[in-house]
Amino acid sequence: MIQFENACIVSDMPTSIHRDEQNRLHSQETAAIEWADGYRLYYYHGICVKAEIILHPEELTKKDWLGEKNLEIRRVIQEQMGDEFVKKIGGEIINKGKRGTLYEVDLGSDPEGKARYVRVKDSSTKREYYLRIPPTIQEADEGVAWTFGLSEKEYQPEKEA
């Protein structure tokens, strides 16, 4: 029950609720919250998304990604595409460095025209990510350094964790 000054909303308790480690509604495989009557809501780390993004990530396309105006949801689509992200959106390798691979993507009619992403691997989890970087960056290692607010020369970690 939620009470307001001039109204009250009453509902049965959900039959299932899934949350992430930060207690946000989240599930990558099913509805994050569901009620007995079958009503479901889909969330990805607290961001409400369409069911298809969670239930059928293998069917997501460049059109889905480019057509999404909400940047948070666009990022969720990107994450749900996983390793196939750059391939599905037509990315081309621009440069390979010791810390990652730099890709360029044609955004079609998008005002930005082109986007660049550096693919990196988290050394602790081995999970791979695509990080968007400015289109002026020409080398993968420069792009990785940029994500830390440093130049390529300044970014010389003894150990990455």
Secondary structure, DSSP 8 states (H G I E B T S, - for coil): -EE-SS-EE-----SEE-B-TTS-B--SSS-SEE-TTS-EEEEETTEEE-HHHHH-GGG--HHHHHH---HHHHHHHHHHHGGGHHHHTT-EEEEE-SS-EEEEEE-TTSTT-EEEEEEEE-TTT--EEEEEE-TT--SHHHHHHHHTT--TTT---SS--
